[in-house]
Amino acid sequence: MLEYRYDTQLLIEGEDLDEDVIRDYFIDNFNGDCLLAVGDDTLIKIHYHTNEPWKVLEYCSTLGEIYDIVVEDMDRQARGLHG
């Protein structure tokens, strides 16, 4: 059984985005691992393993427009299932 079930990925497009501030918010407020928050002040790529992807999406939507959203169930993948 995986500790964190959902692989959550998305792009945030906005203004004055700060990957360090975003990374710190994730660390302080979400349970998960494999955090990647990279980009520049107008576009940030997020990759995060968590059990509560909806919280990630909710927070990121406050920073700008979110798109290319992917939430994959890694437990299903580990069992060889698709979807």
Secondary structure, 3 states (H helix, E strand, C coil): CCCCCEEEEEEEECCCCCHHHHHHHHHHHCCEEEEEEEECCCEEEEEEEECCHHHHHHHHHCCCEEEEEEEEEHHHHHCCCCC
